[in-house]
Amino acid sequence: MNNWIRQEIQQLSAYHVPESGNAIKLDAMENPYHWNIDQIEAWLEVVRNASLNRYPDPSASEVKQKLRSVMQIPDNMEIILGNGSDELIQMLALALNDEGRVLLAPEPSFVMYRMIANFVGMQYIGVPLQVGDFELDMFAMLEEIEIHQPALIFLAYPNNPTGNSFSIDDIEAILETTSGLVIVDEAYAPFAEYSFMSYLDKYPNLLVMRTLSKLGLAGLRLGFLVGSKEWLEQIEKLRLPYNINSLTQLSTVFALQNYGILEQQIQNIKLDREYLAEQLDIIDGIHTWPSQANFILFQTVNAKKVFERLKARNVLVKCLHGSHPTLANCLRVTVGTPEENKIFLQVLEQVIEA
Ligand SMILES: *Cc1c(COP(=O)(O)O)cnc(C)c1O
């Protein structure tokens, strides 16, 4: 084995997802709301007719059509679907990697950019965000772009795990400076005020990536990439046939036909986010950062201990301490239901006082 598995792979540690059992799960940016009985019945009626003996529609055309109308995708742009946006990141890295090619992203950001660069043997450059406000450090970004001429740049907008949206002017400056491909990863678009979808016409080296995961359909695994035919017809060649299974296709079309329900949930999550941030800020020794996503990054004293004690009391958040120097003593909490948020706040206060 040692002789054959690539050294880069042997050195990787596997992406760890903790078992959650019956904990209050506020660690993975999931939408906390279930469908009601009527919705479930209507959905079961749809999947009842699935032909599981047949391969799925290879182009998932109904899914794409629905996405187009619900997500304001410009008519002149193409769509590629992925098994989650993680798969799209992988397709992009496979398509653009070559001898000496670089994938660049600010840090801290979504960890899969670095991991997938490693998977495909592409050089990865992480450029630290500004300390304090987690904005892009434009001096460093433009310098690293100049030095490495990256083939691929990923900008999470809003950013995970910091929750902020980078300055639009800064992103435009990057689009104008680099000759490589820039992916604006809008996984949290439903919770944000602004999108780069309308910039696709202006910048030929821009693609916008989205996912249904954070919106409320994490179990379906559906991500999509939007951009010009020129880029997408090349990247499409790397898509494995039938990567979007029949049940995902049927369920996505059904869910998007009922998009109003998800929209209402998102409105509630956004309101609860503001309330949760206010309440966190009141607690002594806690500092929060503004969020455009469905989670809040906050700093506390002895985050590791706070994390362990929350976990011991059945509340699961994400501990970011140790993952990046700028995230010392930081935790990330997903906005849950009002009841979950209340329990989280209560337990957190007790844990901190102790
Ligand atoms: C969660 C997340 C993704 C991955 O989403 P999937 O579609 O579930 O694979 C991509 N980008 C960012 C920034 C994320 O936070």
The ligand as an SDF file (V2000), in Angstrom:
LIG
                    3D

 15 15  0  0  0  0  0  0  0  0999 V2000
  -21.3230   24.1260    2.8740 C   0  0  0  0  0  0  0  0  0  0  0  0
  -20.5160   24.8120    1.8440 C   0  0  0  0  0  0  0  0  0  0  0  0
  -20.3390   24.2540    0.5650 C   0  0  0  0  0  0  0  0  0  0  0  0
  -20.6970   22.8210    0.2270 C   0  0  0  0  0  0  0  0  0  0  0  0
  -21.9790   22.5800    0.0080 O   0  0  0  0  0  0  0  0  0  0  0  0
  -22.5140   21.2080   -0.5750 P   0  0  0  0  0  0  0  0  0  0  0  0
  -23.3160   21.6410   -1.7350 O   0  0  0  0  0  0  0  0  0  0  0  0
  -23.3110   20.6400    0.5330 O   0  0  0  0  0  0  0  0  0  0  0  0
  -21.3650   20.3230   -0.9920 O   0  0  0  0  0  0  0  0  0  0  0  0
  -19.6530   24.9840   -0.3890 C   0  0  0  0  0  0  0  0  0  0  0  0
  -19.1230   26.1800   -0.0870 N   0  0  0  0  0  0  0  0  0  0  0  0
  -19.2400   26.7230    1.1220 C   0  0  0  0  0  0  0  0  0  0  0  0
  -18.6280   28.0540    1.3750 C   0  0  0  0  0  0  0  0  0  0  0  0
  -19.9230   26.0550    2.1290 C   0  0  0  0  0  0  0  0  0  0  0  0
  -19.9960   26.5870    3.3530 O   0  0  0  0  0  0  0  0  0  0  0  0
  1  2  1  0
  2  3  1  0
  2 14  2  0
  3  4  1  0
  3 10  2  0
  4  5  1  0
  5  6  1  0
  6  7  2  0
  6  8  1  0
  6  9  1  0
 10 11  1  0
 11 12  2  0
 12 13  1  0
 12 14  1  0
 14 15  1  0
M  END
$$$$
